[in-house]
Amino acid sequence: MRLISLVLLAACSDYDLSKTTDRGGREEDSGSGGPDTAGDEEPYPEDTDPNVCEPREIAARAIAQNDECYSEGPTVGSFTPVVEWTKDRWSVDTSSNNVMMMPAVGSLTDDDGDGDADADDVPDIVLITYGSAGTLRVVSGDGGAEILNVTGQNLQGQGGVALGDIDNDGWTDIIAVTSNTVKAFDASGTLMWTSASISGLIYGTSDNPSISDMDGDGRPEIIVGAAILDASGRIVGRGEYGMGGVNNENVGTTSFAVDLDGDGEQEVVTGNAVYSRDGTALWYNRQDDGYPAVGNFDSDDDGEIVVSSGGRVRLQDSDGTVLCSNRIPGADSAYYGGPPTVADFDGDGDADFALAAGSRYSVFASDCSVTWQAVTQDGSSGNTGSSVFDFEGDGIAEAVYADETRLWSFAGPDGAVKLESTEHSNATWLEYPAIADVDADGQAEIVVANTASYSGGASFYGITVFGDADGSWRSGRRIWNQHAYHITNVDDDGGIPRNADRNWLSYNNFRSGDIGAGGVGYSGPDLVVEVEDVCIDECDEGRLTVWVTVGNAGFEDVSTDVNLKLIGVLDDGSEVLLDNLTVTDTVTAGTRLAAFQTVLDPVPETLASVYAKVDKGNDAPDDEVPECIEDNNEHAYNENLCP
C-alpha cells in the first residue's frame, strides 16, 4: 500500500483485531467483512520483548459488501407526461398572470408543523407574474394554493428569483430584482432590505440573481449581473467587464459564483470575465459577454465555462482561454442562443452541452461539434434556456425545453421527440422549465411558465405542472432554487453551503436535476475506516503505536486519492491532528487495504481516545468521493491508551 503522509509521524506496517468500537462507543463485530483469521494468531512471539511494539503484518483482505450500495440495474419507468395542475388565476392583482421567468422551487411553509420549513415539507413554487407590474407570488406545489402575493415592489416582470436562507435563521428567503436594485424578502413575504442602485451592472429586465457563500464565512453573497452584494444587501463588488448576458441586447443576466480553481474561494462567472468577491477581475479574455454554464470537459479538476453569445457558443478554460467554438444552429443576429445546459446526454461518461436558439435545440460535444439538433420555434427572443433530467431511470437523460408554442422533451442521445405538448405558450425570454418533486410524492414534476401567445395560437397563462400518468418517474429533489441551478449550490432545506462542493467533480451537470445516473438504485463505492488496535508497550518511553485500515464496502472501486486523518481527543474534549495522509492505492470494492502503522511520539499527555476519518469524515460537504453511504467514514478507539 502506498501512502503519502502530510504530517508524518511514522509509516507502514499492518495489524488487525476482530472487534473495534465506532466513534459513538458501540461494539462492532466485523463478521465476514472484518479481519480474517490471521488476527487470531499470537500477536507477540515468545522471543520478542513485551516492552517493545513489534511489527505486525496482515495482508489486504476481503470484506462484506453493503447491500444498500448495490442495484441490479436501472428500474426503468415509462414516459407518459400529463398535466397535473395549472395555476393561471390569482385572487390578488388579477390582471397579472403572465409568467416569463424560471419558476423556482423550495420550502417556505411549515406544512408538517414541526416548527420549520425544510425538505420534509411540501415544496412551494415561487414566481413573478406580470401585467402592468411584476407581482411576487408563492403557491403550494401540491395544487397551486396561494400562499403569498406581494405587490407594489416594482419588480422586473420578466426577472428571476433566487431562493436561499441568507440570514441563517433556518427559513428560506427570496431574492428578486427591480430595474436597478435588489430586494430580499423573508418566507412570509416581508421586505428585508433593498440595495442601493446597481444600475449599469445589470440590464434592468430579465435579470436573474444567484446566491453563494463566496468566502466561506457562513454569510452568503448575492450575485446579479456584475454586482456582488452581501447578505444584508450592501454592495461589496462591482465587476468591470461582463455581466453574464449578451452584449447590447438588453435581455437579462445569468451570472453566478463557483470555485473554478479549487482554491477554497468562489469566483463570479460571466461570459468573458471572472471576478473575486470585491469585483476585481481575475481575468478578462476580451471576448463578447454571454450566458455562462460550468462543467468539466477535460482531465483536470478545474471547471470549464460554456458561453452562448451572439449566435455562437464557445468553451473556455478556467483561465479564460478559448478551447473551441462553433455557430449555433438556428441562430442569427436576432435569435442568438440562450443559456447553456451541461449533462452527459449520450451516456458515454463525458459531459456535453446544449442550448436553444430561434429555430433549433442543439447538443454539442466537448469539441464544440454538433451532436444533434431538433426543430423548434422561438421567433420572439431565440434565447430561452432548458433543463435536463433522467425521468425513466434508464441512465439516459432527457432535455426539457419550452419554446413559443410547445413543451418539448428530447432523448439525450439522438434528439428523438419524447414529448410535444401544445398546452403551453410563451413570448419567451430567459425562462426555462424547472424540474423538482413539487408535491412531495416521490416523483419529479416539470414546472413550465406561460404567457399569452406571441405567434397567434392558443394562449396559456401562469404555470403548468406536468407529471407522469403511470407514476413511474424517478424522484427529484424538492428544490430548484435559481436560474444558475447546479445541485451543489443549495442544500435540501434551502441553506447555502459554507463550502459548496464543485458540482463538476461529482455530478458534472448544470441546470440538471440528475443526482445520480442509472436508475433508482445506485451501485457505488462505500469507503470505511477502522482503528484496528493500539500498542501501549512503549508508553513508558512516550510512544503509542496505532494501526488503521481503509476499506471499500461498496460495489465500485475507488481509484482516486483518498484523504485519511488520525485525530486525538483530549480529556477536555478538544481535538488534535495526529496524522494526515493520502491513500494513493486503488481501494477495490469488497476489500480492505493492508493496515498501516503510525507511531505517536510523543503521546499527548491527556489523550483520551483516537479516531480516524476517511474522505474527510461523515457527511463532509467537501468530500472527494461520492459514496452510496456517507455517514460511516469515521471510527474511534477508546481503550488501551497510554495511562
C-alpha positions in Angstrom: 0.0 0.0 0.0 1.3 3.4 -0.9 0.6 6.3 1.4 1.7 9.9 1.2 1.9 11.3 4.7 1.4 15.1 5.1 2.0 15.2 8.8 4.1 12.1 9.0 4.7 10.6 12.4 5.5 7.1 11.2 4.6 4.7 8.4 3.8 1.4 7.2 3.1 -1.9 8.8 0.0 -4.0 9.3 -2.1 -5.5 12.1 -5.7 -6.5 12.8 -8.1 -7.4 15.5 -11.7 -8.7 15.2 -13.6 -6.2 17.4 -13.4 -2.4 17.4 -15.7 0.4 18.6 -17.3 3.1 16.5 -17.0 6.7 17.4 -20.2 6.5 19.4 -18.8 3.7 21.5 -20.8 0.8 20.1 -19.0 -2.5 19.9 -18.9 -3.7 16.3 -18.1 -7.3 15.1 -16.7 -7.1 11.6 -18.0 -10.6 10.7 -17.2 -11.6 7.1 -16.3 -8.0 6.4 -13.9 -7.8 9.2 -10.4 -9.0 9.8 -9.5 -12.5 8.7 -8.4 -15.4 10.9 -4.8 -14.1 11.0 -6.0 -11.9 13.8 -6.3 -15.0 16.0 -2.6 -15.7 15.9 -0.4 -14.9 18.9 0.4 -11.2 18.5 3.7 -11.4 20.5 6.0 -14.3 19.5 7.8 -15.8 22.6 11.2 -14.5 21.6 10.1 -10.8 21.4 10.4 -8.1 24.0 7.0 -7.5 25.6 8.0 -3.9 26.2 8.5 -3.1 22.5 5.8 -2.8 19.8 6.8 -5.4 17.2 6.0 -5.1 13.5 2.7 -6.8 12.7 1.6 -7.7 9.1 -1.8 -8.6 7.8 -2.4 -8.6 4.1 -5.2 -6.9 2.3 -8.4 -8.9 2.6 -12.0 -9.3 1.5 -14.8 -7.6 3.5 -18.5 -7.9 3.3 -20.2 -5.5 0.8 -23.1 -3.4 1.8 -26.3 -4.4 0.0 -27.5 -0.8 0.1 -24.8 0.1 -2.3 -25.9 -2.4 -5.0 -28.5 -2.2 -7.7 -29.2 -5.0 -10.2 -29.7 -2.3 -12.8 -32.0 0.6 -13.6 -35.6 0.4 -12.6 -36.9 1.8 -15.8 -40.1 3.7 -15.7 -42.4 4.9 -18.5 -42.6 8.3 -20.0 -46.2 9.4 -20.3 -46.4 13.1 -19.3 -49.7 14.6 -18.4 -50.8 17.9 -16.9 -51.2 17.5 -13.2 -52.4 21.0 -12.5 -52.4 24.6 -13.7 -52.4 27.9 -11.9 -53.4 30.7 -14.1 -55.6 32.9 -11.9 -55.0 34.8 -8.7 -57.1 36.5 -6.1 -54.8 39.4 -5.8 -53.7 41.6 -8.8 -55.8 39.5 -11.1 -54.6 41.1 -14.3 -51.1 39.9 -13.5 -51.0 36.4 -14.8 -48.2 36.1 -17.4 -45.0 34.3 -16.3 -41.8 34.8 -18.3 -39.2 33.6 -15.8 -38.0 30.2 -14.5 -40.3 29.1 -11.6 -38.2 28.5 -8.5 -39.0 25.6 -6.1 -38.2 25.4 -2.4 -40.0 25.0 1.0 -41.1 28.3 2.6 -44.0 27.0 4.7 -44.1 24.6 7.7 -46.6 22.1 6.4 -45.8 19.3 8.9 -46.0 21.6 12.0 -42.5 20.8 13.3 -41.5 24.5 13.6 -39.5 24.9 10.4 -39.7 24.7 6.6 -37.4 22.2 5.1 -37.2 19.1 2.9 -39.8 17.3 5.0 -42.5 19.9 4.0 -44.4 20.1 0.7 -42.4 22.4 -1.6 -43.6 25.7 -2.8 -43.3 27.4 -6.2 -42.0 31.0 -6.3 -42.7 33.1 -9.3 -43.2 36.6 -10.6 -46.2 37.3 -12.7 -46.7 40.5 -14.7 -49.5 42.5 -16.2 -48.9 46.2 -15.5 -46.1 45.4 -13.0 -44.3 42.4 -11.5 -46.0 40.6 -8.6 -44.1 38.2 -6.4 -46.2 35.1 -5.7 -45.8 31.8 -3.8 -48.1 28.8 -4.4 -48.1 25.4 -2.9 -46.5 22.7 -5.0 -49.3 20.2 -4.4 -52.0 22.0 -6.3 -51.2 25.7 -6.5 -53.0 27.1 -3.5 -52.0 30.7 -3.0 -49.6 31.4 -0.1 -48.2 34.8 -0.8 -49.0 37.7 -3.2 -46.5 40.6 -2.8 -47.4 43.7 -4.8 -46.1 47.2 -5.1 -42.4 46.4 -5.1 -41.7 47.4 -8.7 -40.1 44.1 -9.5 -38.9 43.2 -13.0 -41.9 41.5 -14.6 -39.6 39.1 -16.5 -36.9 39.0 -13.9 -36.0 35.8 -12.0 -35.7 35.0 -8.3 -33.3 33.1 -6.2 -34.2 31.1 -3.0 -31.9 30.5 0.0 -31.5 31.2 3.7 -29.3 34.3 3.6 -29.6 35.3 7.3 -29.2 31.8 8.8 -32.5 31.9 10.6 -33.5 28.5 9.2 -36.1 29.8 6.8 -35.7 30.2 3.1 -35.6 33.8 1.8 -36.4 35.2 -1.7 -34.2 37.4 -3.8 -35.7 39.5 -6.6 -34.6 42.4 -8.8 -36.1 45.7 -9.8 -34.8 47.7 -12.8 -31.9 49.0 -10.7 -31.9 47.4 -7.2 -32.0 44.0 -5.5 -34.6 43.2 -2.9 -34.8 40.4 -0.2 -38.0 39.1 1.2 -38.3 36.6 4.1 -40.5 33.5 3.9 -43.6 35.5 5.0 -43.1 38.0 2.1 -41.9 40.8 4.3 -39.3 43.0 2.7 -36.0 42.5 4.5 -33.9 45.1 2.6 -33.5 47.0 -0.7 -30.0 47.5 -2.0 -28.5 50.7 -3.4 -28.6 51.2 -7.1 -26.8 48.6 -9.3 -27.6 50.5 -12.5 -25.0 49.7 -15.1 -24.2 46.3 -13.6 -27.5 44.7 -14.8 -29.6 45.1 -17.9 -32.8 46.0 -15.9 -35.0 43.4 -17.4 -35.0 39.6 -17.2 -32.0 39.7 -14.7 -31.6 36.5 -12.7 -30.0 36.6 -9.2 -28.0 33.8 -7.7 -26.8 33.0 -4.1 -23.4 31.6 -3.0 -21.2 31.8 0.1 -18.2 33.1 -1.9 -15.7 33.3 1.0 -17.0 30.5 3.2 -17.8 32.7 6.2 -21.4 31.4 6.6 -22.9 34.7 5.3 -24.0 34.2 1.6 -23.4 36.6 -1.2 -25.9 37.6 -3.8 -24.8 37.9 -7.4 -26.8 39.8 -10.1 -25.0 40.6 -13.3 -21.7 42.3 -12.4 -22.9 43.2 -8.9 -22.0 41.4 -5.8 -23.9 42.0 -2.5 -23.5 40.7 1.0 -26.3 39.1 2.9 -27.5 42.5 4.3 -27.8 44.0 0.8 -24.6 46.0 0.8 -22.8 46.2 -2.5 -19.3 44.7 -2.0 -18.2 44.3 -5.6 -18.7 45.8 -9.0 -17.4 43.9 -12.0 -15.9 46.0 -14.8 -16.5 43.7 -17.8 -19.1 41.0 -18.4 -22.5 40.7 -16.7 -23.4 37.2 -17.8 -25.6 38.4 -20.6 -25.4 39.1 -24.3 -23.8 42.4 -25.3 -26.2 45.3 -26.2 -29.2 43.0 -26.4 -30.8 44.1 -23.1 -32.2 40.6 -22.4 -31.0 39.9 -18.9 -28.1 38.3 -17.0 -27.4 34.9 -15.6 -24.1 35.2 -13.7 -23.3 33.0 -10.7 -20.4 32.0 -8.4 -18.4 28.8 -8.1 -14.9 27.8 -7.0 -13.4 27.3 -10.5 -9.8 26.6 -9.5 -10.3 24.8 -6.2 -8.6 27.4 -4.0 -11.4 27.4 -1.5 -13.0 30.7 -2.6 -15.7 31.2 -5.2 -15.5 33.4 -8.2 -18.3 35.2 -10.1 -18.5 33.7 -13.6 -19.7 35.8 -16.5 -19.3 35.3 -20.2 -15.9 37.0 -20.6 -14.6 37.7 -17.1 -14.3 36.1 -13.7 -14.4 38.3 -10.5 -13.4 37.9 -6.9 -15.8 38.9 -4.1 -14.7 42.6 -4.3 -15.4 42.7 -8.0 -11.7 42.6 -9.1 -11.3 40.9 -12.4 -9.2 37.8 -12.0 -9.2 37.6 -15.8 -10.8 39.2 -18.8 -10.4 37.4 -22.1 -11.6 40.2 -24.4 -14.4 38.0 -25.9 -18.0 39.1 -26.1 -20.0 38.6 -22.9 -22.6 35.9 -22.9 -24.7 33.4 -20.9 -22.4 31.0 -18.9 -22.5 27.5 -17.5 -19.8 25.4 -16.0 -18.8 21.7 -16.3 -15.7 19.5 -16.5 -14.7 18.8 -20.1 -11.0 17.7 -19.6 -8.8 15.8 -17.3 -8.1 18.4 -14.7 -10.2 19.3 -11.7 -10.9 22.9 -12.7 -14.2 23.9 -14.2 -14.6 24.9 -17.9 -17.1 27.6 -18.9 -19.6 27.2 -21.7 -20.7 30.6 -23.1 -23.5 31.3 -25.5 -23.1 34.7 -27.2 -24.2 36.4 -30.4 -25.2 33.3 -32.4 -22.1 31.3 -31.3 -21.1 29.0 -28.5 -17.6 28.5 -27.1 -15.9 26.5 -24.4 -13.4 28.4 -22.2 -10.8 27.0 -19.8 -10.8 28.1 -16.2 -8.3 30.9 -17.1 -10.5 32.2 -20.0 -8.6 30.6 -22.8 -11.0 29.7 -25.6 -10.7 25.9 -26.3 -13.2 25.7 -29.1 -16.2 27.5 -30.6 -19.0 26.9 -33.2 -22.0 28.5 -34.8 -25.3 27.8 -33.0 -27.8 26.1 -35.4 -31.0 28.2 -35.8 -29.3 31.4 -34.5 -28.6 34.6 -36.3 -28.1 38.3 -35.3 -31.6 38.5 -33.8 -32.1 34.9 -32.4 -28.6 34.3 -30.9 -29.0 31.4 -28.5 -29.9 31.0 -24.8 -28.2 29.9 -21.6 -26.4 26.5 -21.9 -27.2 23.3 -20.1 -24.5 20.7 -19.2 -25.1 17.0 -19.0 -24.0 13.6 -20.3 -26.6 13.5 -23.0 -25.4 10.3 -24.8 -24.4 8.2 -21.7 -20.7 7.9 -22.7 -19.5 9.2 -19.4 -18.4 12.6 -20.8 -20.1 15.9 -20.4 -21.9 17.6 -23.3 -23.7 20.9 -23.5 -26.9 22.0 -25.1 -28.8 25.2 -25.9 -31.7 26.6 -27.8 -31.9 29.4 -30.5 -34.5 30.8 -32.8 -35.4 27.5 -34.6 -33.3 24.7 -33.2 -32.4 23.0 -30.0 -28.9 21.6 -30.3 -26.5 19.4 -28.3 -22.7 19.8 -28.6 -19.8 17.6 -27.7 -16.8 18.8 -25.8 -15.0 19.8 -29.0 -18.0 22.1 -29.9 -19.2 19.9 -32.7 -22.9 19.5 -33.1 -24.1 16.1 -32.0 -27.8 16.6 -32.9 -30.3 19.3 -33.4 -34.1 19.4 -33.3 -36.5 21.8 -34.9 -38.3 24.3 -32.6 -40.0 27.7 -32.8 -38.8 30.8 -30.9 -39.2 33.8 -33.2 -39.7 36.2 -30.3 -36.4 36.1 -28.5 -34.4 33.0 -29.5 -32.6 32.9 -26.1 -34.6 30.6 -23.8 -32.9 28.2 -21.5 -33.6 24.4 -20.9 -33.2 21.8 -18.2 -32.3 18.1 -18.0 -33.5 15.0 -16.1 -33.5 11.2 -16.4 -37.2 10.7 -15.9 -37.3 6.9 -16.6 -34.2 5.9 -14.7 -32.6 4.2 -17.7 -29.3 6.2 -17.4 -30.2 8.4 -20.4 -31.2 12.0 -19.7 -34.0 13.9 -21.4 -33.7 17.5 -22.4 -36.7 19.6 -21.4 -37.4 22.8 -23.4 -40.3 25.2 -23.8 -40.5 27.4 -26.9 -43.3 29.7 -28.0 -46.0 27.1 -28.6 -44.8 23.7 -27.1 -43.2 22.0 -24.2 -40.6 19.6 -25.6 -38.7 16.7 -24.3 -35.9 15.2 -26.4 -34.0 12.0 -25.9 -30.4 12.8 -24.9 -28.5 10.5 -27.3 -30.2 11.5 -30.6 -32.9 14.2 -30.0 -35.8 11.9 -30.7 -39.0 13.7 -29.6 -40.5 12.2 -26.4 -42.9 15.0 -25.6 -44.5 17.6 -27.7 -47.2 19.3 -25.7 -49.3 22.1 -27.1 -50.6 23.0 -23.6 -48.2 25.9 -23.4 -47.5 29.3 -24.9 -44.9 31.9 -24.1 -43.5 35.1 -25.7 -40.1 33.8 -24.3 -37.1 35.5 -22.7 -34.6 33.6 -20.5 -37.1 31.3 -18.8 -36.9 27.5 -18.8 -38.8 24.7 -17.1 -37.8 23.7 -13.6 -37.7 20.0 -12.6 -38.4 19.0 -9.0 -40.7 16.9 -6.8 -43.0 19.8 -6.2 -45.8 17.9 -4.4 -43.6 15.6 -2.3 -45.0 12.4 -3.9 -41.6 10.9 -4.5 -41.5 11.7 -8.3 -40.2 14.6 -10.3 -42.5 17.1 -12.0 -41.9 19.7 -14.7 -43.0 23.3 -14.0 -43.3 25.4 -17.1 -44.1 29.2 -17.4 -46.8 30.5 -19.7 -47.7 33.9 -21.2 -50.2 35.0 -23.8 -49.3 33.6 -27.2 -46.8 35.5 -29.3 -47.5 33.7 -32.5 -51.3 33.9 -32.7 -52.1 30.4 -31.4 -53.8 29.3 -28.2 -52.8 31.3 -25.1 -52.0 29.8 -21.7 -51.1 31.7 -18.5 -49.4 31.3 -15.2 -47.7 27.9 -14.6 -48.5 24.4 -15.7 -47.2 21.3 -13.8 -46.6 18.1 -15.7 -46.2 14.7 -14.2 -46.2 11.0 -15.3 -49.5 9.3 -15.8 -48.1 6.0 -14.7 -46.4 7.4 -11.6 -43.1 5.9 -12.6 -40.7 8.9 -12.9 -37.6 9.0 -10.8 -37.6 11.0 -7.6 -36.3 14.6 -7.9 -35.0 17.0 -5.3 -37.6 19.2 -3.7 -35.7 22.3 -4.6 -34.6 24.1 -7.7 -33.7 27.5 -6.3 -32.2 29.7 -9.1 -31.6 30.1 -12.8 -28.0 29.0 -12.4 -29.0 25.9 -10.5 -26.3 23.2 -10.3 -27.3 20.9 -7.4 -24.4 21.6 -5.0 -25.2 25.3 -4.8 -28.0 24.8 -2.3 -28.9 22.3 0.5 -32.2 20.4 0.5 -33.6 22.7 3.2 -32.7 25.9 1.4 -29.5 26.5 3.3 -26.5 27.9 1.3 -23.4 25.7 1.8 -20.5 27.4 3.5 -18.0 25.5 1.3 -20.1 24.2 -1.7 -18.8 21.1 -3.5 -17.7 21.7 -7.0 -20.5 20.2 -8.9 -18.4 19.1 -11.9 -16.3 16.8 -9.8 -19.4 14.7 -8.8 -22.5 15.3 -10.9 -20.8 17.3 -13.7 -24.0 18.9 -14.9 -25.6 22.4 -14.9 -29.3 23.2 -15.0 -29.9 19.5 -14.5 -31.8 17.7 -11.7 -29.9 14.3 -12.0 -28.2 13.5 -8.8 -27.2 10.0 -10.0 -27.5 8.2 -13.3 -28.7 4.7 -14.0 -31.9 4.1 -12.1 -33.4 4.3 -8.7 -30.7 2.1 -7.2 -27.0 3.0 -7.2 -24.0 0.7 -7.5 -21.3 2.8 -5.9 -18.3 2.8 -3.5 -18.6 2.9 0.3 -15.3 3.9 2.0 -14.9 2.6 5.6 -12.1 3.0 8.1 -11.1 1.2 11.3 -8.7 2.0 14.0 -7.7 -1.7 14.3 -5.6 -1.6 17.5 -3.0 0.3 19.5 0.1 -0.9 21.2 0.9 0.6 24.7 4.1 -1.4 25.3 6.2 1.7 24.7 4.1 4.2 26.7 6.9 4.5 29.3 9.0 5.9 26.5 6.2 8.3 25.5 5.2 6.4 22.3 1.9 4.9 21.3 1.5 2.8 18.1 -1.7 2.8 16.2 -2.9 0.6 13.3 -5.6 1.8 10.9 -7.2 0.3 7.8 -9.2 1.7 4.9 -11.7 -0.5 3.0 -14.5 -0.3 0.5 -17.8 -2.0 1.4 -19.4 -0.8 -1.9 -19.5 -2.2 -5.4 -17.4 0.3 -7.3 -13.6 0.7 -7.0 -12.2 4.0 -5.7 -9.2 4.8 -7.8 -8.7 8.5 -6.8 -6.5 9.6 -4.0 -8.3 9.5 -0.6 -7.6 11.6 2.4 -7.1 9.8 5.8 -6.7 11.5 9.1 -5.9 10.2 12.6 -7.2 12.5 15.3 -6.8 12.5 19.0 -9.5 13.6 21.5 -8.1 15.1 24.8 -9.6 14.9 28.2 -11.2 18.3 27.8 -12.9 17.2 24.6 -10.7 19.2 22.3 -9.1 17.5 19.2 -5.6 17.4 17.8 -4.5 16.2 14.4 -2.1 13.2 14.9 -1.5 12.2 11.3 -2.8 13.4 7.9 -2.2 11.0 5.0 -3.2 10.4 1.4 -4.0 6.9 0.3 -2.9 6.6 -3.3 -3.7 2.9 -4.0 -7.0 1.8 -5.6 -9.4 0.7 -2.9 -11.0 -2.2 -4.6 -14.7 -2.9 -4.0 -15.2 -5.6 -1.4 -11.6 -5.3 0.0 -9.7 -3.7 2.9 -6.2 -2.5 2.3 -3.4 -3.7 4.4 -3.2 -1.9 7.7 -0.7 0.9 8.2 1.1 1.8 11.4 1.5 5.2 12.9 3.8 5.9 15.9 2.7 8.8 18.1 5.9 10.2 19.6 5.4 12.0 21.9 1.9 11.0 23.0 -0.3 13.9 24.1 -0.4 13.8 27.9 -4.2 14.0 28.2 -5.1 11.7 25.2 -8.5 10.1 25.9 -9.2 8.4 22.6 -8.2 8.4 19.0 -10.4 8.2 15.9 -9.8 8.0 12.1 -11.7 9.6 9.3 -11.5 8.8 5.7 -12.6 11.1 2.8 -12.9 14.0 5.3 -15.4 12.2 7.6 -19.1 11.6 7.9 -21.3 13.7 5.7 -18.5 16.1 4.8 -19.8 18.8 2.4 -16.4 18.9 0.5 -15.6 15.2 0.4 -13.8 13.9 -2.7 -15.5 10.5 -3.4 -19.3 10.3 -3.9 -20.4 7.3 -1.9 -23.6 5.3 -1.6 -23.3 5.8 2.2 -21.6 8.9 3.5 -22.0 8.6 7.3 -19.7 5.6 8.0 -16.4 7.3 7.3 -15.2 7.6 10.9 -14.1 5.1 13.5 -12.9 5.6 17.1 -10.8 3.6 19.6 -11.5 4.4 23.2 -9.5 1.9 25.2 -5.9 0.7 25.8 -4.3 4.1 25.5 -1.3 5.2 27.5 -2.4 5.9 31.1 
